[in-house]
């Protein structure tokens, strides 16, 4: 299965499936088609954003953001001396300025463009009739920039294409001109056009320099297409094009948005310094902001100190970013120290500053301190905004103080502060966590009434609520509605879907979701790792599980007890007993904390592996450390005692369960039925089956198969057939084990016609025979020394099963030869 899946390591280098400059699409199944087109960056429903001040690239989204955006000068770029003034063509020649004015005039006719631009070439011809390409290129650049200034983008493109088709275009269309056109298209949201343009220019042999590359990287980044931005950056490096300060700043920002591991972010920073590019204040602010996602407070403080040593004075953006890192790292005291340092250096805290502090305390459940901060804000004349109130609401909700949460909501509305989508998301979460689904869906329906639109967090919240309640059909329905609304999945969506499909036993689909997540450039977190590991464990893919664990330990995500629990299950399902032993010793010796979850898991995996001594030791360790077993652990003990026909021990477990008030589950009864089916008191298995039916417990296929086996094992085929009929009438579909039980018994009794009829019937019912089906017939023929009939069976197998493979026929022939 591992080879079939070909599961990649987390965060692989993205393989370019086609030319690096083309608009990227990912081939997928229809079910996941919407995952891969123009991802929206994730937002947080509960905590205030510092996006108005932190060094971020503005992003394009489908719905209006509740976060007001402000303009910010990009550090490292020249100031536009023309800002707020009419276009100043100071670098245009008189003829160039005249042509620009002609092109933007209302009287301009597009069919005259050829003659107008041709006159520019005439002006720039030297006495030798050669073209003055340097001055001409300045005019071309100025005209295109001027047209962009006056929002005549299509005309600017027409001018560019006209020059491109002229002789000497390779000299005239230098990197600066190309960069301006790419940037112009990006600002208009025409990302695909910008990407295709650069691709075609590169293909046609035009010189693509660092400015052109950086422009496309920036265009992708501003539109949230971070993976594409990284691919262009890699292509630029491959071409031997040295990044500039702006290039590094943009790619560092992109890495932060993608949640890249700090090791990769710092590697880019070191490469920047080693190449002789000196960081600026924007660089350091960006690096500190990158530390927010991983709560890397130590790394953020180190960058902060390096920034000061480099001669850069921290500004308000720096302090707000550092403060937010401490808040996200659950270090509110350090966040308050940053506030004091900020004030000492003359920077007055803003609403963004206080919102970060409020969220820092609310995140830790310190609601009294959070409320004190709100009061302090008001004393300083800073009016709480929707983020302040929503953060406090979410904090009280998380602490289980619903009345306090609703008081905050009422205070917000009384203060004239209009709820935004983050507020509604918090309300949905509160009602969903309390199981009040009617109220939850009413809030969802009311969102548009208040002038808001559901965002990606809204849909993720619904998915999480239904997923936590095991309502998988609702999860699927919400996901379909989410796609119809035009949203694409991001990390939380992927995590929820992986867990939901894995719990449903749809392992392959869970892995498809995981691969789609990586392809979409979404970085996994602890929940993702554990969801993936749980899915891998069900498939027994222990090698892949170890690779995931290794990546977690590589500074990406600290493993917890659920991580190691999944690894133990992966070893058990993969029959890697020695690896279970090794990990168990680390748990017993406290190298890995012997959490109750891990001790219970050891009982389960050792029982599943049919290792009695090891199962009993794990159970003893659990009890000796003061932990109480649960129904799952007790069922595991009952199962192994039943398989070992240790009736007295099984009775002890049942007595303990009864005395402790445990209600036996279907698994409990199946284990008892299994034990009796292999004993002389095999009829007891059917009595237990009737008992659970009488109690209103629905038997499963294992229940019926166990009773069928009991009767087949003792030659009571009529009773076995009766149970088979009852099984089908109850709506339980027989599986290959059901049919193989009949085939094996008939073959052992030399009733080959009956055995073959069972095979024919199972095929007709859509149940595919497996190796054991045919093995039992061949082996029984050989045991009776009827090898010729066995050979005839193999030769006529295709008549019985037209879909049998050549490999299966060859395998059976080889088995016959060995007998």
N, C-alpha and C positions, 0 to 999 in steps of 0.2 A: 504493500500500500504506500509505503514511503516513496518508492520510486515512481509510483503512479502519480502521487501528489506533487512531487518535486517542490516541496515547501521551501521557499527561500528563507535565508536568514533575515532578521529584521533590519530594516534600513539598508537594503542593498544599493550598490551604485546603479542608478537607473539606466537600463540598456536602451540606447536610442533605436526605436523600431523603424524610424525613417529619418529623413534629413532634419538636422537639429533646428532649422529655422522654420519648419512648417508648423502649421497649427496642429497641436497634438490632440488626438483622440485615442481612446483605448477601446479595443474590441472586447466586448463582454456579452454575457447572456442578456436577453431582454429584461430579465428580472433585475439586473444590476446596471442596466445601460445608463441610468441617470447618475450613477455614482461618479462618473469620470469626466464630466464636462464642466469646465469653469467653476471650480470649487469656491464656495464662500468661506472666508475665514471664520473661525469659531468665535463666539462671544460668550461672556459669562453672564448668567442670569441674575446672580446674587450680589456681585460686588462691583463697585464703581470702576470705570475705566480711566486710565490716565492718558488715553490716546490723544487728547487735545494738546498734551504738552510733551509726551514722551516721543523719542525719535522713531516714529513709525512712518511707513509709506502709506498714503491714503489708499483705501481699497474700494473697489467697485462692488456694490451689493444690489440685490434685486429689490429689497424693500427699504423704505426710509429708516435710517438708524435712529434710535432714541437718543443717541449720544450726539450732542451738538458739536460740529467740527469747526475748528478755527484755523486760519492760515498760519503757517510757520515757515520762516526762512530756512531753506536747506543749507546747512553748514557745509562749506566746501564748494559752493557754487557762487559765481559772481552775482552781486546784486544787480537787479535790473534797474538801471538809472532812468529808464523810461516809464517805470511803474506809475500809473495814474495820469500819464500825459499822452498826448497824441504821438503816433509813431514817429520816431526820429531817425531818418535814414542817413545818419552821419557817416556811414561807411559806404554808401552808395555813390557812384559817379553821377554827375548831372543827368546823363542819358539814362542811367539805371533808375534814378529817382523819377524821371519823366515816365519811363515804362511802367513802373509800379503804380503811379497815379492813373495812368491810362487803364491798367488792368482792373483797378478797384472802382473805376468810375461807372456810374449807372449806364452810360452809353456803350460800354464795352461789348463787342460782339465776339463770341468764341471763335468764329471762323477767321477772325483777323489776327489771332494770336501768333500764327506762324510768321507773318510779315513783321509784327511788332518785335518779336524776339530776335528775328533775323537782323533787324537794325542794330541790336545790341552787339552782335558779332562784328558788324561793320565798324562800329565805333572803336572796338578793341583790337583792330588790326593795325600792326605796326607798318612803317614805311616799306619794310621788306615783304609786306603782305602776310607775314606770319602773325599768328594769333597771340595776343598778350594774355596767356591763360591765367596768370596770377590775378590780374585786375578783373578779368572776366569772371573768374570763380567767386571773387568777392561780391560782384554784382548779383550773380545767380543766388548766392547764399542770402544776400540782403533782400532780394525780391521775394524769395520763398518765405523767409522769416516775416517779411512785411505782410504777405498774403495770409500767413498764419495768424498774425496779430489781428487782422481785420476779419478773421473767421471765414476766410475763403479757402477752406482746406482742399476741396476738389480742384480748384483752380491752381493751387500750389502744387498739387500732385500732377496736374496736366503740364505745368511748366517743367517739373522735374522729369517727367517722361519724355517731353519734347527734347530736353537737353541730352537725356540718356541715349536717344536715338541719333544724335549728331556725332560727327567725327570729333575726336579728342574728348569724348565724354568721360573716359577713364581718368583724365587729368582734372577735368572741371568738377566732377562729382566726387569730391574728396570726402574724407570721413566726417568732417563737420557738417557738410550739406546733408549727407545720409542720416547723421544723428538727428538733425533738426527735423527731417521728414518723419523718421521713426517716432520721435517724441511727440510730434504733432498728431500723428495717427493714434498714438497711445492715449493722449489726453481726450481724444474724441471717442475712446472706447473701441476703436477699430483694431483690436489686437491681432486678429487673424491676418488682416491686410498688411500690418506692419511686419509680422513674422514672415509672410510669403514674399514681401518685397525684399527683405534682407537675404532670404534664401535665394531668390532669383538673381540678385546682384552678385552674390557670392559665386553662384553657378556660372554667371557670365564673365567672371574674371575681374570684377571691380574690387578695388582694394578696400577691405573691411578692417578699419582700425579700431582701437580701443574705445573711441567715442561712440562709434556706431554700435559696437557690442554692448557697451554700457547702457546706451539708450534702450535697446531691446530688453536687456535684463531688467531695467527700471520699469518698462512698460508691463512686462509679465508680473513683476512684483506688485505694482500698483493695482493690478487687476486680480490679485490673489492667486496667481498661477505660479506658485513658488517653485514647484518641481521643474517647470519649463525654464524658469529663471536660472536655476542651478545647472541645467543642461547646457544652456547658452554659455554660462560662465566656464563650464568644463571645456566646451568647444573652443572658446577664446584662448584658454590655456594651451590646448592642443595645437592651436595655430601659432603659438609662440608670442602671443600678444600680451604685453605686460599690463596688468591692471593698474588703474590710477587710484588715488585716494577715494574718489567717488565710487568707483567700482567696488572697492573693498567695503566701503560703508554700506552700500546697497546689499551686497551679498551677505554681510554679517547680519543685517536686518532680516533678510530672507531666511537665513539659518535659524534665527531666533523665532520667527513666525512658524517655521516648520517643526520647532521643538527638537532640533538636532541635539545630540549629546554635547555636553560642554567640551569634551575632548576635541570634537570636530570644529567647534566654534573657535576655541583657543588656538587650534592648529592654523586656521585661516589668519588669525590675528598675528601669530608668530611669523607666518610666511610674509605677511604684509610688512612687518618691521624688518625682517631679514632681507627683503627686496629693496630696502631703502626708502619705502613710503612711510612718511611720518604721520602717525595718527593725529586727528584733531579732536576737538571737544565732542563733535557728533559721534565719532568712533567710540569714545569712552561711554557716552550716554547710551549708545546702542548696546554695547556689551553689558552694561548694568541691567538694561531692560531685558536682555536675553536670559538673565539669571532668574527672572520672575517665574517662568514656567516650571523650572525644576526646583524652585525654592532654594537656590544656591546662594545663601547669604554670605558664606565665607568667601566665595569667589567674587561676589559683588563688592564686598568690602575691599578685597585685594585690588580690583580694578579701580575702585574709588581712590585708594591710596596712590596707585600708580599714576592715575590721572593728575593728582596734585603734584607728584614728584616731576611729572613731565611739564610743569609750568602752566597747567590749565586750571582756572578757577571754576569749581563746581557752580552751576547755576540752578535755577529753580527746577528745571527738568531733571537735573542730576539728583537733587535731593528727593524729589517726588518718586523717581524711579527706585532709588536705594531704599526709601521708606517703604515702598510697596513690596520690595523683595523681602524685607524683614517681616512685613505683615503676612505675606503668603507663606513664610517659613515658620509661622506661629511663634514669632518673637516680638510681641507688642512692646516690651520694654525697650529693646534696641530701636524699634521704630520711633518711640518717643524721644530717644536720645538723638536720632537724626533730626527730628523736629526742632529740638533745642539748638542743635548745631546750625541748623538752617536759619533760625531766628537770630542767632549770634552774628552770623555773617550778613545780616541785613535783608534776608529774604522773608517776606511775610507769607505765612501759610495761606493757601487758597482753598477753595471748596474741594479741589481735587486732593489736596494734602489731607484734609480732615476726613474725607470719604475713605481714603486709604487706611487711616488710623482707625476709624470706626469699624471697617471691615476686618482689620487685624484682630481687634478684641472680639467682635461678633463671631469670627471664625473659631475662636477658642472657647466660645460659650460665656465669655466675660461680659455679660450684657449690662451690668451696672456701670462698668467702666465705659462701655460704648455709649450709654445714655449720658454719662458725665461729659464725654467729648462733645456730644450734640449740644449740651447746655453751654459748653465753653465756646463752641462755634457761634452760638446766638449772642453770647456776651461780647464777642469780638465783632459783631455786626455782620457775620457771615450767615446767610439764610440757608437752612437745610434744603436740599433739592430732592428730586425724586430718587436719586441714587442713595442718598442718606437714609431716607425713610424705607426704601426697599431693602437695603442692607440690614437695617434694624428689624424689619418684619421677618426676613429670612432667618436672622439669628434667633429670634424668639420662637419661630416655628421649629427650627432644628432642636432647640432646647425643650420642646414639648409644651411651651407656654403659649397656647393658642389665644387665650384672652388678651395677653400682653401684645401679641402680634396684631390682633384685630384693633386694639386701641391705637397702635402706631398707624394702622391703615386709616382709621377714622381721623386721627390728628392730621395726617397728610392731606386728606380731602378737605378737612375744615380749614387748613392753611391755604387752600386754593392751589395746592400742588397736584397737577393732573397725573394720574397713574400712567406709566408707559408699559411697554411690552414686558420689561423685566419684572414689573410689579405683578402683572397677570401671570407670568410664569411661576412666580413664587406662590401665588394663590392656588394655581393648578397643582403644584407640588404638595402644598399643605393638605388640600382636600384628598388628593390621591393617596398620600401616605396614611391618611386616616380611613381609607376605604370608602370615602364618600364620593363615589363615581358620578352620581347624578349632579351633585354640586360642582364637581370638577368639570364636567362637560358643559355645564351652564356657563362657567367662567370662560371656557374656550369659545363658546358661541357669542359671548358678550364682547369679545376682544374688538371686533370690527365696529361694534356699536359705539365704542369709545374712541374711534378714529385710529385704532392701531391695526397692525397686521401680524399674524403669527410669524415668528421667526424660527430659525433652526433649533433654538433652545426650547421653544414651545413644543415642537414635535419630539425632540429628544426626551423632554420631561414626560410626555404622554407615553412614549415607548418604555421609559424606565419604570413608570408606575405600573403599567400593565405587565411588564416583564417580571417585576418583583413579586407580583401576585400570581405568576404562572399562567397568565391569560395569553397564551401564545397566538391564538387566532386573532385576538384584539391587537397584538403586536404587529402581526402581518397586515391587518387592515389599516392600522395607523400608518405603517410604512408606505403602503400603496397610496394612501391619501397624501402623505408627505411628498411623494414623488410627483403626484398629479398637480400638487401646488407649486411645483418647479424647484423644490429644494433638493440638494444633494447631501449625501451622508458625510459626516465628519467623525471625529474620534468617538464621542459618546454614542452616536448612532451605531457605529461599527461594533463597539463593545457590547451594546445591548443585543444586537442581532446575533453576534457570535454566541453569546450565552443562551439566547432563546433557542436557536437552532440546535445547539449542542445538547441542551436539555431534552429536546424532542427526539434525539437520536439521529438527527440529520447531520452526521459528522462531515460528509463531503461538502454540504452546503455551508456549514460553519467555516470550513477551510477556504471555500470560495470567497466568503465575506472577508476573511483575514487577508487573502492575497489581494483582493480588490482594495482593501484599506492601504496596503503597502503601495500598490500601484498608484493610488490617488495621492501619495505623498504625505499621508497622515501618520504622525509619529505615535507609536504605542505608549501607553502608560501602564501602571501596575494592574489596573483592572483589565486592560487588554491582554497583558501577559498571562494573567491568571485564567482569563476566559479561554485563551488559545491553548494554554497548558491543559485545562480540563478537557477540551475537545481532543487534543492529541492523546491524552491518557485513555480516553474511550476507544481510540483506534490502536492503542498499544505502540505508538510511535515514540519510543523512549529516546532514540538517538536525536530526533528533532527536538524533543523535550529538553534534552541536555544542552542542545545548542541555544535554545531560548533562555534557559537558566544561565548559561555562560554569558550571554549578552546582558542579562539583567545585572549580573555581578560586575560587569564591566562598567560600573559607574552609571548605568542608565536607570536602574530601578532596583531598590532593595527588596529581595525576596521576603515573603512572609510565610506563615504556617500553611496557607492555602496553596502557595507555590510548591512547597515540598510535598504536600498531600497529593497534589496532581502528579508529581514526579513518581511517587510511590505507586500510584495506580497505573501509570504508564509502564513501569517496570513489571508490575504484576500481569497486565494484559499482554506484555511483550515476552513473558516467560523468563525474565531476567532476574532469577532468584538471588544470585550472588550480589547483584546491585541493591536489591531490597535489604539483604543482610548488612551490607556496608553502610547504607543510609540509616538503618535501624540502630546500629551501634553508635553512630554519631548522635542520634536522638537520645538513646539511653544514657550516654556519657555526657550529655548536655553540651556537646560541641554545637549542635543545633538545639535551640530551646525546646525541651520536651513539652510542647503545648498539648493540651487535651485533644485538639483536633488531630495532631500527628499520631498520638497514641491510639486513638480510635481508628485512624486510618490503617495503622499497622495490624490491628486485629482484623480488619476487613481484608487487606491484601494477603495476609498469611492464610486466612481461612479460605479465600478464593483460590490460593495456590495449593490448598490441601496439605498444609504443613502444620500438623497438630501441636508439636512441642513449641514451635515459634508463636503460634496463635495463642496458646495458653500463657506464654511468657509475656506477650504484649498485653493480654488481658490483666495479668497480675501487676504489671508495671502501671497500668491505668488505675487499678484499685489501690495499690500501695501508695501512690502519689496523691490520694485523696479525691480522685475524680470519680464521678458516678457514670456508669455506662448508660447509653441511651438504647432505644429500641433497635436501632441499626446494628449497634455493637452486639447486643444480646442475640439478635438473629444470626449474626456471623458465627457466634459460638455454637448456637443451636445447629446451624448448617453443617459445620465440620464434625460435630458429635454425631449428627444424623448420618453423614456419609461414612463415618467410621463405625457405625452400628453400636455406638456407646450410649445405649438406651438410658442407663442410670444417670450419666452426666447430662443427657438431654433433658431428663426429668427434673434434675436440679435447676437447670436454667429456666424451665417452664415454671417451677415453683417460685423461683426468685421473681420472675416477671409478674406472677399472680400476686405475690405478697407485696411487691412494690407498686402495684396498681397500674402496670403496663397493660394496654389493650393489644392482644395479638394481632399482627397484620397478616396480609396475604402471604408475605414472605415467610412469616412464622409457620403458617399452615403448610406451605409448600415444602419447607424443610422437614417437617414432621411426616408429611406424605411420602417424601423421598425415602426417609429412614424406614418406614413401614413397607414400602414397595419392594425393598431389597431383603425383607425379613420373611420369616415363616408366617407372620401375621399380616400378610400383604393385603388382605381384604380391608384392613383398617384404613388403608389409603382412600378407598372409596367412601368409607364412613365419614372421614374428615372432609372429603369433597362435598358430601351432602350437608355436613354441618355448616360449612362456610356459606353455602348457598342459602340455607335456612336462616342464617344470620344477616342475609342481605349483602354479603360480600361477593363481588363478581369474580369468579375464577378466571385465570388467564390460561394461555396455551401451555405453560409449564404445568399447571395443575392437572389438566386433562392428560397431557403426555405422560405424567408420572403414573397416573392410574392405569392408562393404557399399557404402559411398560409392565406394571405389576401383573396384569392379567396375561399379557403375551409371554412374559418370563415363565409363567406357570402353566402355559399351554391352554389357557382359557380364552380362545380366540373369539368365541361368540360374545363373551362379556366385554372383551376388548372392542369388538365391533359395535356393541351397544353404547359404550362410552364415546366412541368415535361419532356415532349418530347424534348423541346428546350434545356433544361438543359443537357440531355444526349447527344444530338447532338453536343453540344459545348465542350464535353469532360469532363464535371464535373460529378463525380460519386455521385449519391444520397447516403445520409447517413441514419442512423436510424431515425433521426428527420424528414427527408423528408417523409419516409414511415409512420411513426407514425402520421403525420399530416393527411394523407389520411385515415388511419385506424380509428382514433378518429372521424373524420367527418362522415364517413360511419356508424360507430357504433352509433353515436349520432342520426343519421337519421334512425336508425333501419334497415340499409342496411347491415345486418350481412354477407350475402353471399359475397358481394363486399369487406367488411372489411377482411374476411378470405382469399379471393383471393389475396388481397394486401399482407397479411402475407406470403402466399405461394410463391408469386412472389419475395418478398424481400429475403426469404430464398434461393430461386433458384439463386438469384443474388449474394449470398455470404454475405448478410447483416444479422447479427444475431439479432433477436428480443430482446428487453430488457423488464424490468418490465412494463414500460408504454405501450408497445405494447399490452400486454394481459390485463392489468388493464382496459384500455378504453373499451374493449369488455365486460369483466365481469361486469363492473360498468353500462354500458348501458343496458345489460340484466336485471340487478337488478332494475334499474330505471324504466324499463317498466314492472317490476314484472314478469319476465320470468326466474325465478330462475332454473327451470328444464332444460331449454335450456343452461343456464350458466354451470350447472353441467355436462351436456352432452358434452359441449365444452371442459371442463377440462378433462373429461374421454377419449375424443378422440384426445386430444392435441398431443399425441405421434405420431398419424397417420399424423397429419399436420407437426409436427417437430420431427423427430426421435431422434434428439440430445437434446431434452428438458430434463432437470435434474429432478430427483425425488424431490429435494428440491423445484424446481419451481412449480411443481404440488401441493405439500403440501402447499406452500405459497398461491397459488391461491384458494385452497380449504378453507384455513383459512380466506381469504379475503371475499369469498362468504358467509361464516358463519356469518361474522360480519355485512353484509348488511341486 
